[in-house]
């Protein structure tokens, strides 16, 4: 696929850094631009190719494999990033500290903090360089493996408000910047680092917008800090989720049932003692009446058994589909958990409904 470069006097293919004789601490740009200190995001920006936007033809978000368990730690990418970016998290018991149930989000896009809600969610995982933008900046020629690596790379992912993620859409720095201005330098530095890592180009208007932001913070270092999510293990599991606590509270109620049943016991014993004295010959009548009682109670007992077996079978069979699992807040489902079924686990890796089908 050929793309005709856009002409831009200030930012074109010759925007790449050039060395200054006798100096090792700076790079220079074409006339009219200040030198960029070595190791800064501004210097890294000037190493990127500047080209026009490629067509969006053939773009398929699903082909990027977003939320795949790339590192094979048993946890999908969304929960990996939630565990990395949220504070005071609690995780679902039995998931080895993987599935995040609650936590606190310090949003870099808005500068505000809020409580994470799992389902329905108020938090998205934003691709700092949008998948669609990547497609129009060189990703259309990638193979499946590189697309999956890009979509699930922690360097390119942030937990933020759903509203701001939707507001951004697939825009680049020329069309959208975080409302929280103190974060803008780091935001564009991270975009530059992602594009440099994957060999993507920047569009002329995008390059100009990033240049303007970084000019205000010329000493902003090229983004290179560790962004890997923490490991998953059972020690990260917080106290049982609030939804589990009522089950423990119900245990004393079960113990009360035998006490209620034991109250009429003395009456039964008294009847048994009186029966031989008053109506000993009527034992035969008691036998005749017994079958009648049995016939009346048998259909009810059978109906209760059938209904209970239906309830059990529906649980063992798992959810009908992944949409039901997501609506009930149980996805993704892991092998051995209630609701799991092989039909929900298409890649047979022990985790079903990894992607939200809605």
Buried (B, 14 or more C-beta within 10 A) or exposed (E): EEBEEBEBEBBBEEBEBEEEEEEEEBBBBEEEBEBBBBBBBBBBBBBBBBBBBBEEEEBEEEBBBBBBBBBEBBBBBBBBBBBBBBEEBBBBBEBBBBBBBBBEBEBBBBEEEEEBEBEEBEBBBBBBBBBBBBBBBBBBEBEEEBBBBBBBBBBBBBBBBBEBBEEBEBBBBBEBBBBBEEBBBBBBBBBBBBBBBBEBBBBBBBBBBBBBBBEEBBEBBBBEEEBEBEBBEEEBBBEBBEEEEEEEEEEEEEEEEEEEEEEEEEEEEEEEEEEEEEEEEEEEEEEEEEEEEEEEEEEEEEEEEEEEEEEEEEEEEBBEEBBBBBEEEBBBBBBEBEBBBEEBBEEEBBBBBBBBEE
